[in-house]
């Protein structure tokens, strides 16, 4: 493991991201039939996950550790898989995700 990923803080944050992803993915198919409060909680978890991912990406961007640089490059390669043009700034992707989450919340508030 690299110096970046040896950091206790980084390990804790990655574990939190992983746990949030597991929780969200395990419930995503139930979303349409969830009660209002459960939907709000799910959206709050999505927001928390996005914020943690943004922080981690920023940490990766600020590091010169080879493994951190490599992970950042790998993340950037996934941008086209999310419907954005190759070379799109990751912060623009995060903003698009934030807007999508906000619209989702607005939709459940209207129903």
Secondary structure, DSSP 8 states (H G I E B T S, - for coil): --HHHH-HHHHHHHHHHHHHHHHHHHHGGGGGGS-HHHHHHHHHHHHHHHHHHHHHHHHHHH---HHHHHHHHHHHHTGGGGT--TT--HHHHHHHHHHHHHHHHHHHHH-
